[in-house]
Amino acid sequence: MIKTFCDIGKIKKAIKEFQGKEVFVKVNLGRNKFSSYKGKIDGVYPSLFTVTPNHEYLGKTNFSYAEVMCSQVIIKKIKQKPQS
């Protein structure tokens, strides 16, 4: 039996907290290929969320919470530098 350390509810809550903030997205494209970019989480919906890239990225920009849970998509918050 496979033990899960988190559930979709926790992932939804974490993604909701990142909404409107800059994030780093790393997407597993299969066969040891990865794509990564910076963007902003715009929409958070019941079954998926959307990411708007900072530059012209031609890949997929909406993801399901299951993809995050299965580590197909990794989302990390970018720390903002304090303004002086």
Number of C-alpha atoms within 10 A of each C-alpha: 3 4 5 7 6 9 11 14 10 12 15 21 11 12 19 16 13 19 17 15 14 21 23 17 20 17 21 15 11 8 6 6 8 12 12 14 15 19 22 19 24 17 15 20 12 8 11 14 19 18 22 20 20 12 9 8 14 7 9 11 15 14 17 17 22 16 14 17 17 9 13 17 20 16 18 13 16 13 9 8 6 5 4 3
